[in-house]
Amino acid sequence: MPIEIVDMVKKAGEGKRQVIFNTNRLHAWVHVYPKPGDADDMHCHNADQTFYVIDGECTMHFPDGGKVVMTPGKVATITGGSFYQLENTGTGPMVLMGNRSGPSEAIQHINYELRQDIKKLPKDEMDKIRHPSNANL
């Protein structure tokens, strides 16, 4: 089917990260950070991307110590190779829609401290680095 309708609220309730679609030219997903304080690592990707805030509050941190707070309706555009970190700084769940150029299989996740693609690490090590706020769960 050339057109597919996705219920983003339902999709967000299905888990932490849910793929919306993945093609050779573009992929998109719903990102859910359920609890205040949930965050990922400082990282970059090898492709341009956007994040759209659907619900909650997202603070984007940058290596120079800068940050920006995004609320529902805000969009961040990120050039491939730009380092950032996402954090749920609201009082409830943070829900984002993201999309990136190219297929998800071609995307690297370069950790700021390691300066390497953590997708090449064993899954348990990758998960600890990717979501340090969840490492003790």
C-alpha positions as a Markdown table, in Angstrom:
| # | Residue | x | y | z |
|---|---|---|---|---|
| 1 | Met | 0.0 | 0.0 | 0.0 |
| 2 | Pro | 1.6 | 3.4 | -1.0 |
| 3 | Ile | 0.0 | 5.2 | 2.0 |
| 4 | Glu | -0.1 | 4.1 | 5.6 |
| 5 | Ile | -1.8 | 5.9 | 8.5 |
| 6 | Val | -0.1 | 5.5 | 11.9 |
| 7 | Asp | -1.7 | 6.3 | 15.2 |
| 8 | Met | 1.2 | 7.9 | 17.0 |
| 9 | Val | -0.4 | 7.9 | 20.4 |
| 10 | Lys | -1.0 | 4.1 | 20.1 |
| 11 | Lys | 2.5 | 3.6 | 18.7 |
| 12 | Ala | 4.1 | 5.5 | 21.6 |
| 13 | Gly | 2.3 | 3.2 | 24.1 |
| 14 | Glu | 3.8 | 0.1 | 22.5 |
| 15 | Gly | 7.4 | 0.6 | 23.9 |
| 16 | Lys | 10.5 | 2.7 | 24.2 |
| 17 | Arg | 11.3 | 2.8 | 20.5 |
| 18 | Gln | 8.9 | 1.7 | 17.7 |
| 19 | Val | 9.7 | 1.8 | 14.0 |
| 20 | Ile | 7.1 | 3.6 | 11.9 |
| 21 | Phe | 8.8 | 2.7 | 8.6 |
| 22 | Asn | 12.2 | 1.9 | 7.1 |
| 23 | Thr | 13.0 | 2.3 | 3.4 |
| 24 | Asn | 16.2 | 2.7 | 1.4 |
| 25 | Arg | 15.7 | 6.5 | 1.4 |
| 26 | Leu | 14.2 | 7.3 | 4.8 |
| 27 | His | 13.3 | 5.8 | 8.2 |
| 28 | Ala | 11.1 | 7.0 | 11.0 |
| 29 | Trp | 10.4 | 6.0 | 14.6 |
| 30 | Val | 8.6 | 7.0 | 17.8 |
| 31 | His | 11.0 | 7.5 | 20.7 |
| 32 | Val | 9.5 | 7.2 | 24.3 |
| 33 | Tyr | 11.5 | 8.1 | 27.4 |
| 34 | Pro | 8.9 | 7.0 | 30.0 |
| 35 | Lys | 10.3 | 8.7 | 33.2 |
| 36 | Pro | 11.7 | 12.1 | 34.0 |
| 37 | Gly | 15.5 | 11.9 | 34.0 |
| 38 | Asp | 15.6 | 9.2 | 31.3 |
| 39 | Ala | 18.4 | 10.1 | 28.9 |
| 40 | Asp | 20.7 | 8.7 | 26.2 |
| 41 | Asp | 24.4 | 9.1 | 25.7 |
| 42 | Met | 26.1 | 12.1 | 24.0 |
| 43 | His | 26.4 | 10.9 | 20.4 |
| 44 | Cys | 26.0 | 11.6 | 16.8 |
| 45 | His | 24.8 | 9.8 | 13.6 |
| 46 | Asn | 26.2 | 9.7 | 10.1 |
| 47 | Ala | 22.9 | 11.1 | 8.6 |
| 48 | Asp | 20.8 | 14.2 | 8.9 |
| 49 | Gln | 17.7 | 13.8 | 11.1 |
| 50 | Thr | 14.8 | 15.6 | 12.8 |
| 51 | Phe | 13.0 | 15.1 | 16.1 |
| 52 | Tyr | 9.5 | 16.3 | 16.7 |
| 53 | Val | 8.2 | 16.6 | 20.2 |
| 54 | Ile | 4.7 | 15.0 | 20.5 |
| 55 | Asp | 4.4 | 15.0 | 24.3 |
| 56 | Gly | 6.5 | 16.0 | 27.4 |
| 57 | Glu | 9.6 | 18.1 | 27.6 |
| 58 | Cys | 12.9 | 17.2 | 25.8 |
| 59 | Thr | 16.2 | 18.9 | 26.7 |
| 60 | Met | 18.9 | 18.5 | 24.1 |
| 61 | His | 22.4 | 18.8 | 25.6 |
| 62 | Phe | 25.5 | 19.6 | 23.5 |
| 63 | Pro | 29.2 | 18.9 | 24.1 |
| 64 | Asp | 30.0 | 22.6 | 24.8 |
| 65 | Gly | 27.6 | 22.6 | 27.7 |
| 66 | Gly | 24.8 | 24.3 | 25.8 |
| 67 | Lys | 21.3 | 23.1 | 25.8 |
| 68 | Val | 17.8 | 23.8 | 24.4 |
| 69 | Val | 14.4 | 22.8 | 25.9 |
| 70 | Met | 11.8 | 21.6 | 23.4 |
| 71 | Thr | 8.1 | 21.2 | 24.2 |
| 72 | Pro | 5.2 | 19.7 | 22.1 |
| 73 | Gly | 5.1 | 21.1 | 18.6 |
| 74 | Lys | 8.9 | 21.9 | 18.4 |
| 75 | Val | 11.2 | 20.3 | 15.9 |
| 76 | Ala | 15.0 | 19.9 | 16.0 |
| 77 | Thr | 17.0 | 19.4 | 12.8 |
| 78 | Ile | 20.4 | 17.8 | 13.3 |
| 79 | Thr | 23.1 | 17.7 | 10.7 |
| 80 | Gly | 24.8 | 14.3 | 10.5 |
| 81 | Gly | 28.0 | 14.4 | 12.6 |
| 82 | Ser | 26.6 | 16.9 | 15.2 |
| 83 | Phe | 26.8 | 15.5 | 18.8 |
| 84 | Tyr | 23.8 | 15.8 | 21.1 |
| 85 | Gln | 22.1 | 14.1 | 24.0 |
| 86 | Leu | 18.3 | 13.8 | 24.7 |
| 87 | Glu | 16.9 | 13.9 | 28.2 |
| 88 | Asn | 13.3 | 13.8 | 29.5 |
| 89 | Thr | 13.2 | 16.9 | 31.7 |
| 90 | Gly | 9.4 | 17.0 | 32.0 |
| 91 | Thr | 7.1 | 15.6 | 34.7 |
| 92 | Gly | 5.8 | 12.6 | 32.7 |
| 93 | Pro | 6.7 | 10.6 | 29.6 |
| 94 | Met | 8.6 | 12.3 | 26.7 |
| 95 | Val | 7.4 | 11.2 | 23.3 |
| 96 | Leu | 9.3 | 12.1 | 20.1 |
| 97 | Met | 9.0 | 11.3 | 16.4 |
| 98 | Gly | 12.3 | 11.0 | 14.7 |
| 99 | Asn | 13.3 | 10.5 | 11.1 |
| 100 | Arg | 16.6 | 10.1 | 9.3 |
| 101 | Ser | 17.8 | 9.9 | 5.7 |
| 102 | Gly | 18.7 | 6.4 | 4.5 |
| 103 | Pro | 17.8 | 3.0 | 5.9 |
| 104 | Ser | 18.3 | 2.4 | 9.6 |
| 105 | Glu | 20.8 | -0.4 | 8.9 |
| 106 | Ala | 23.2 | 2.2 | 7.4 |
| 107 | Ile | 23.1 | 4.4 | 10.5 |
| 108 | Gln | 26.0 | 4.6 | 12.9 |
| 109 | His | 25.7 | 5.6 | 16.5 |
| 110 | Ile | 29.0 | 7.4 | 17.4 |
| 111 | Asn | 29.5 | 7.8 | 21.1 |
| 112 | Tyr | 31.1 | 11.1 | 22.1 |
| 113 | Glu | 33.6 | 9.7 | 24.6 |
| 114 | Leu | 34.5 | 6.5 | 22.7 |
| 115 | Arg | 34.4 | 8.2 | 19.2 |
| 116 | Gln | 33.3 | 4.8 | 17.8 |
| 117 | Asp | 30.1 | 3.2 | 16.5 |
| 118 | Ile | 28.6 | 1.5 | 19.6 |
| 119 | Lys | 26.3 | -0.6 | 17.4 |
| 120 | Lys | 29.4 | -2.8 | 16.8 |
| 121 | Leu | 29.7 | -3.6 | 20.6 |
| 122 | Pro | 27.9 | -6.5 | 22.2 |
| 123 | Lys | 24.2 | -5.6 | 22.7 |
| 124 | Asp | 24.4 | -5.4 | 26.6 |
| 125 | Glu | 27.4 | -3.1 | 26.4 |
| 126 | Met | 25.7 | -1.0 | 23.7 |
| 127 | Asp | 22.5 | -0.7 | 25.7 |
| 128 | Lys | 24.5 | 0.5 | 28.8 |
| 129 | Ile | 26.2 | 3.2 | 26.8 |
| 130 | Arg | 23.1 | 4.2 | 24.7 |
| 131 | His | 20.8 | 4.7 | 27.8 |
| 132 | Pro | 23.0 | 5.4 | 30.8 |
| 133 | Ser | 20.1 | 6.6 | 32.9 |
| 134 | Asn | 18.6 | 3.1 | 32.6 |
| 135 | Ala | 21.8 | 1.1 | 33.4 |
| 136 | Asn | 20.7 | 0.4 | 37.0 |
| 137 | Leu | 17.3 | -1.0 | 36.0 |
